[in-house]
Amino acid sequence: MADKKPTLGFIGIGLMGLPLSLRLLDADFSVNIWNRSAEKLQPVAEAGGRICSSVAEVVQSSEVIILCLADTAVVESIVRKDIAANGAPGKLLIDLSSIHPKNTRQLAALLYENCGMGWVDAPVSGGVAGAEQGKLAIMAGGSAANIEIARQVLAPLYSQLTHMGEVGCGQITKICNQMIVSCNVLVIAEMIALAKQAGVDATQIPVALAGGFADSKPLQIVGTQMATETFEPVQWRVKTLLKDLNLAVDLAIQQGNAIPMSALAAQLLQLHGKQGYLEQDPATLIKLFTS
């Protein structure tokens, strides 16, 4: 794979998968594409992606298969039913999805045993904007040799890729990332609500706090959205953050750790989701404190 660019297979054209696959095409990779909802493939096909009729066709015609899927169950289904049966030694699967570390390790072992394929778990952080700009942070788990391939293949997508350890360690690091992000977003929501109700021009809070200890990317992005109640376009979803927090709770139980702040965040996101916001942007969390 070092002598020429490998042919890629990209499975999962959603909020993140669309800009990521387009950036790979812009970097002159040949990309075979598949998505459960075929209509989402059209923009990628127009940019040069080759539509495949099945996951099996993607795997058979690609050297590196990239997954960008919704959750653990979807990744597990596709790997067990389609990829393991059609893979071959020397090929590599790179999973950009955020899924359970335990399942990641089980699936990686299954894939290697069934067809000799390697696995890199490479969940990402940076949202749609980071994907569009090629400035994602990627936390990766896998062997040194496979990580080196992932560095080369994913180069158009990231500003930083860090090798965190063996397979599964990338997913654990992403869980850590989401614990920080979710608690941050929730305290921003309650803070913006308090400021507005106390008579402060909350739109100026991200400006006023920029560069200080309270500053953060979430503050600069969702703080303004919350202050102005601008919830469209959806850049990420409440259900995605909730899914990752539930993974954190499960991992903490397995490890015997207490994570009271993140567990409370999971409960608040669950409450917000039950009020009809699962498909909405987390900026809508301001409504928990203003309704």
C-alpha positions in Angstrom: 0.0 0.0 0.0 3.0 2.3 0.5 3.8 2.5 -3.2 0.5 3.9 -4.4 -2.7 5.2 -3.0 -5.0 2.3 -2.1 -8.5 2.0 -3.4 -10.9 2.9 -0.6 -14.3 1.7 0.2 -16.5 4.1 2.2 -19.6 2.9 4.0 -21.9 5.4 5.6 -22.8 8.7 3.9 -24.3 10.7 6.7 -23.7 14.1 8.3 -20.0 13.2 8.7 -19.6 10.6 6.0 -20.6 13.0 3.2 -17.8 15.7 3.8 -15.3 13.0 4.6 -15.8 11.0 1.5 -15.7 14.2 -0.6 -12.4 15.2 0.9 -10.9 11.8 0.1 -12.1 12.1 -3.5 -10.5 15.6 -3.6 -7.3 14.1 -2.5 -7.3 11.8 -5.6 -8.3 8.6 -3.9 -10.5 6.1 -5.8 -13.5 5.6 -3.5 -16.1 2.9 -3.7 -19.3 4.0 -1.8 -22.3 2.3 -0.3 -25.1 3.6 2.0 -28.2 2.1 3.3 -30.2 5.0 1.9 -29.1 5.1 -1.7 -30.3 8.6 -2.4 -27.5 10.0 -0.1 -24.9 8.6 -2.5 -25.6 11.0 -5.3 -23.5 14.0 -4.2 -20.5 11.7 -3.7 -21.1 9.9 -7.0 -21.2 13.3 -8.8 -17.8 14.1 -7.2 -16.3 10.8 -8.6 -17.3 8.1 -6.1 -18.2 4.7 -7.5 -21.6 3.5 -6.3 -21.6 -0.2 -5.3 -24.7 -2.3 -5.1 -23.7 -4.0 -1.8 -21.3 -3.9 1.1 -19.8 -7.2 -0.3 -19.0 -5.3 -3.6 -17.3 -2.5 -1.7 -15.1 -4.9 0.3 -14.2 -7.0 -2.7 -13.2 -4.0 -4.8 -11.3 -2.0 -2.1 -8.1 -2.3 -0.2 -9.0 -0.2 2.7 -12.6 -0.1 4.0 -13.7 2.9 6.0 -16.8 2.8 8.2 -18.7 5.9 9.3 -21.8 4.5 10.9 -24.4 5.4 13.5 -23.7 3.0 16.4 -22.4 -0.3 17.7 -25.3 -2.4 16.4 -24.9 -1.1 12.8 -21.2 -1.7 12.7 -21.6 -5.1 14.2 -24.2 -6.1 11.7 -22.3 -5.0 8.7 -19.0 -6.5 9.9 -20.5 -9.9 10.8 -22.8 -10.3 7.8 -20.9 -8.7 5.0 -17.3 -7.7 5.6 -16.0 -10.8 7.4 -17.4 -13.0 4.6 -15.8 -11.0 1.8 -12.5 -9.6 3.2 -9.0 -10.9 2.4 -5.6 -10.8 4.1 -3.7 -7.6 3.5 -6.9 -5.5 3.6 -7.6 -3.0 6.4 -10.8 -1.8 8.0 -10.7 1.7 9.5 -13.7 2.4 11.7 -14.5 6.1 12.1 -17.7 5.4 14.0 -18.0 5.9 17.8 -18.9 2.5 19.2 -18.3 0.3 22.3 -14.6 -0.6 22.9 -15.6 -4.2 23.9 -17.4 -4.8 20.7 -14.6 -3.2 18.7 -12.1 -5.7 20.1 -14.4 -8.6 19.5 -15.1 -7.6 15.9 -11.5 -6.9 15.2 -10.6 -10.4 16.4 -13.5 -11.9 14.4 -12.4 -10.2 11.3 -8.8 -11.3 11.6 -9.8 -14.9 12.3 -12.3 -15.0 9.4 -10.4 -13.4 6.6 -7.1 -12.0 7.9 -8.1 -8.3 7.8 -6.6 -5.8 10.1 -8.6 -3.2 12.2 -8.0 0.4 13.3 -10.6 2.1 15.4 -10.3 5.8 14.6 -13.2 7.8 16.0 -13.1 11.5 15.2 -13.8 14.8 17.0 -14.5 18.1 15.4 -18.0 17.9 14.0 -19.2 18.7 10.5 -17.1 21.8 10.3 -13.9 19.9 11.1 -14.8 17.2 8.6 -15.4 19.8 5.9 -12.1 21.6 6.6 -10.0 18.5 7.1 -9.3 19.5 10.7 -10.6 16.6 12.7 -8.8 15.2 15.7 -8.6 11.4 15.4 -7.8 9.0 18.2 -6.7 5.7 16.9 -6.2 2.2 18.2 -4.4 -0.6 16.4 -1.0 -2.0 15.5 1.8 0.4 14.6 1.8 -0.9 11.0 -1.9 -0.4 10.6 -1.9 3.0 12.2 0.7 4.1 9.7 -1.6 3.1 6.8 -4.4 4.9 8.5 -2.3 8.1 8.8 -1.7 8.1 5.1 -5.2 7.3 4.1 -6.9 9.7 6.5 -4.4 12.5 6.0 -7.0 14.7 4.1 -9.3 14.5 7.1 -7.3 15.5 10.2 -5.1 18.0 11.8 -4.1 15.5 14.4 -4.1 11.7 14.6 -2.8 10.2 17.8 -2.0 6.5 18.3 -3.6 5.7 21.7 -2.7 2.0 22.0 -4.1 -1.3 20.9 -7.4 -1.9 19.2 -10.2 -0.4 21.3 -8.1 2.4 22.8 -9.3 4.9 20.2 -12.9 4.2 21.2 -12.1 4.6 24.9 -10.4 8.0 24.1 -13.4 9.1 22.2 -15.6 8.3 25.2 -13.3 10.5 27.3 -13.7 13.2 24.7 -17.5 13.0 24.8 -17.6 13.1 28.6 -15.8 16.5 28.5 -17.9 17.8 25.6 -21.3 16.8 27.0 -20.7 18.2 30.4 -19.3 21.4 28.8 -22.3 21.8 26.5 -24.8 21.3 29.4 -23.1 23.9 31.7 -23.0 26.3 28.8 -26.7 25.8 28.3 -27.6 26.5 32.0 -25.1 29.5 32.0 -26.6 31.1 28.9 -30.1 30.7 30.3 -29.1 32.3 33.6 -27.3 35.2 31.9 -30.3 35.9 29.6 -32.8 35.8 32.5 -30.5 38.1 34.6 -30.5 40.8 31.8 -27.1 40.1 30.2 -26.7 40.2 26.4 -25.8 36.5 26.2 -24.7 36.8 22.6 -21.6 38.7 24.0 -20.6 36.0 26.4 -18.5 33.9 23.9 -16.8 37.2 22.9 -16.2 38.3 26.5 -14.8 34.9 27.6 -12.6 34.3 24.5 -9.1 33.5 25.5 -9.9 33.0 29.2 -9.9 29.9 31.2 -13.7 29.4 30.5 -13.2 29.5 26.8 -13.7 26.4 24.6 -14.7 25.4 21.1 -18.2 24.4 22.4 -18.6 27.8 24.0 -17.7 29.6 20.7 -20.0 27.4 18.7 -23.0 26.4 20.8 -22.9 29.4 23.1 -23.8 31.7 20.3 -26.4 29.3 18.9 -28.0 29.0 22.3 -28.0 32.8 22.9 -29.7 33.4 19.5 -31.8 30.2 19.6 -30.3 29.3 16.2 -30.7 25.5 15.9 -30.5 25.0 12.1 -28.7 23.6 10.2 -28.2 20.6 12.5 -24.4 20.1 12.8 -24.6 17.1 15.2 -27.4 15.4 17.0 -28.6 15.0 20.6 -28.9 11.2 20.0 -25.3 10.9 19.0 -24.0 12.6 22.2 -26.4 10.5 24.3 -25.2 7.3 22.7 -21.6 8.2 23.5 -22.5 9.1 27.1 -24.3 5.8 27.5 -21.1 4.1 26.4 -19.2 6.1 29.0 -21.6 4.9 31.7 -21.3 1.3 30.6 -17.5 1.5 30.4 -17.3 3.0 33.9 -19.5 0.2 35.3 -17.2 -2.4 33.7 -14.1 -0.7 35.2 -15.7 -0.1 38.6 -15.3 3.7 38.2 -17.7 6.5 39.4 -18.5 9.1 36.8 -21.2 11.2 38.5 -20.9 14.3 36.3 -21.1 12.3 33.0 -23.9 10.1 34.4 -26.0 13.2 35.2 -25.3 14.6 31.7 -26.6 11.3 30.3 -29.8 11.6 32.3 -30.3 15.2 31.2 -29.7 14.3 27.6 -32.1 11.4 28.0 -34.8 13.8 29.3 -34.2 16.2 26.5 -34.4 13.4 23.9 -37.7 12.3 25.4 -39.1 15.7 24.8 -38.6 15.3 21.0 -35.1 16.5 20.5 -33.1 13.4 19.7 -32.6 14.4 16.0 -31.9 18.0 16.8 -28.7 19.9 17.4 -27.4 19.8 21.1 -27.7 23.6 21.0 -31.3 22.9 21.7 -30.3 21.9 25.3 -30.8 25.6 26.2 -34.5 24.6 26.2 -34.0 22.4 29.2 -33.4 25.6 31.2 -35.7 28.1 29.6 -38.9 26.1 29.0 
